[in-house]
């Protein structure tokens, strides 16, 4: 991953904050709540699958927090 993205008036800079994890159903695209770990995010899959037994494909999503910093 790069150190940030530069635009004409601002720069997007990754923060040192923790990653954010979520699980997403590949069938209906519904997403579970934000979690601090991938394992915690994937717990939502159990509950979603119990309600929708034909939804058998899921993905784990992780994201890095960014800040917008004005350029001088």
Backbone torsions as a table, in degrees:
resi	resn	phi	psi	omega
1	UNK	NA	143.7	-178.4
2	UNK	-77.7	173.2	179.8
3	UNK	-80.2	-4.6	180.0
4	UNK	153.7	179.4	179.2
5	UNK	-125.7	132.0	-178.4
6	UNK	-105.5	133.7	175.0
7	UNK	-124.5	173.2	-174.2
8	UNK	-58.0	-41.9	-174.1
9	UNK	-111.7	-8.3	-178.5
10	UNK	-154.6	170.7	179.7
11	UNK	-132.5	136.6	173.7
12	UNK	-95.0	121.6	-174.8
13	UNK	-121.9	127.0	177.5
14	UNK	-65.2	137.4	178.7
15	UNK	-89.6	170.2	178.5
16	UNK	-88.7	9.3	179.3
17	UNK	-67.1	168.0	-177.6
18	UNK	-71.9	154.5	172.3
19	UNK	-63.7	154.7	175.6
20	UNK	-113.5	132.6	-178.0
21	UNK	-115.4	146.5	173.3
22	UNK	-148.0	157.3	172.7
23	UNK	-110.5	147.9	179.5
24	UNK	-135.3	135.8	175.1
25	UNK	-76.4	128.8	179.2
26	UNK	-77.9	-14.9	-179.0
27	UNK	-83.2	-53.5	-175.8
28	UNK	-107.6	-5.1	179.0
29	UNK	68.4	9.1	175.2
30	UNK	-64.7	145.2	-179.0
31	UNK	-116.6	143.8	175.7
32	UNK	-79.2	177.4	-178.8
33	UNK	-72.1	162.1	176.0
34	UNK	-65.9	144.8	-179.7
35	UNK	-141.3	162.3	-178.7
36	UNK	-84.8	-19.7	178.7
37	UNK	-134.0	159.2	176.9
38	UNK	-64.4	-39.0	178.8
39	UNK	-61.8	-42.5	179.3
40	UNK	-64.9	-39.7	178.9
41	UNK	-63.8	-38.6	-177.0
42	UNK	-73.7	-13.3	175.1
43	UNK	-61.7	-30.6	178.0
44	UNK	-59.7	-32.5	-179.6
45	UNK	-56.3	-41.5	-179.5
46	UNK	-57.7	-47.7	-178.2
47	UNK	-68.8	-41.0	-179.7
48	UNK	-66.1	-42.6	-179.4
49	UNK	-65.5	-36.3	177.3
50	UNK	-61.2	-36.4	178.6
51	UNK	-80.1	-24.9	-175.9
52	UNK	-136.9	75.3	-174.1
53	UNK	-61.3	-18.7	177.9
54	UNK	-84.8	-4.3	177.2
55	UNK	-91.8	96.7	-173.5
56	UNK	-111.1	-1.4	179.5
57	UNK	-111.4	129.7	-178.7
58	UNK	-138.6	160.3	174.4
59	UNK	-135.5	150.6	174.0
60	UNK	-100.3	131.1	179.8
61	UNK	-114.1	137.6	174.0
62	UNK	-129.9	146.5	-179.4
63	UNK	-139.0	149.7	178.6
64	UNK	-99.8	131.5	177.0
65	UNK	-73.5	143.6	179.3
66	UNK	-127.1	154.6	172.7
67	UNK	-115.7	147.9	172.5
68	UNK	-96.3	123.2	178.6
69	UNK	-118.9	123.1	177.3
70	UNK	-61.3	143.8	176.3
71	UNK	-94.8	145.4	179.4
72	UNK	-96.8	NA	NA
